[in-house]
Each structure stands twice: as C-alpha cells, then as structure tokens.
Amino acid sequence: MQARFCHVNLIARDWKKLAEFYQQVFGCTAVPPERHIEEPWLQDSTGVPGAQLRGMHLRLPGYGANGPTIEIFEYQPMLERTASAPNQPGLGHLAFAVQDVHAAQAAVLDAGGSAVGEIVSVEIAGAGALTFAYVTDPEGNIVEIQRWADQSANSGSKP
C-alpha cells in the first residue's frame, strides 16, 4: 500500500482563535474558503449524530502552495476530551492519501486498528470528488484515509 501525508486536523473549542494563533505564531496561511458543513455525509462518515462543523485550513509554512495543512474545525456537538473521537478538542486525526480507500481500511483493520464511521464518497462543491473513511490506529488515534478522484490534481489538503 502506498500513502502520502495530507493534513493534521485539530478540533478546537474556538476555531477562529486557534487558527489565529497558528497564523501569528507559526506563519501558517489561510486556505479559503472557510467551511460550514451540516450535511448528512458528515454524520455518516464520522459516526457523530447531528454533526456540524465550522473552520478552515491553514497551509503549513515551508512546503509551498501545495504543501500540507492544519485543518482547524469546531464541531457541534462537542465532547469533553476523553477517548478519541472525531469531534473532541485536540488532535482530531492524521490523514493519508491512498490509492484505494477500501484496501487501506482493510489493511488498518488487519493491523489492529478499528473503523470509526463508514467509507463515504462525496462531491465537494469547488473541490471535487472525495472518497474517505475514518479509522483508528491500535492506540485509538484517529486516522483519515482518503482518495480524491484525481490524485494528481489534488494535494489532499482540501476539505
């Protein structure tokens, strides 16, 4: 299986303040548009009933215009920090682009990981077609595996 790094997701209590911190302290730059997602596919992919999110991507410094990003989102509903879940404050997930999401999920499960939600395919307005799933590593840290319809045209840092 081949994979490449895409983005790091941080779940914040106040996404705007956290994004501002990363911009001011580390020189990250905003990657518009801001996101406000209240779609059924978000609930399906995360396993979070009634999931909604707001936030944005920040380009990491030193990687150029197509480099990896930090994705900072604020979820509703929000959990207190306990066991790993897609909608809690802190590190939400690591993400890897893969050639085949189904095969990658199987490899994660075979290596002792778990599925979090369903594999979802969705057309994201202005970004393209995405297939992705949330899984966990054996320690319970959440990892997103994803494939854009045209891997060469997408850096993996979109929604």
ABEGO torsion letter per residue (X at the ends): XBBBBABBBBBBABAAAAAAAAAAAAGBBBBOBBBBBBBAAAAAAAGBBGBBBBEBBBBBBGAEAABBBBBBBBBOBBBBBBBBBAABBEBABBBBBBABAAAAAAAAAAAGBBBABBBBBBBBBGAEBBBBBBBBBAAGBBBBBBBBABAAABAGABX
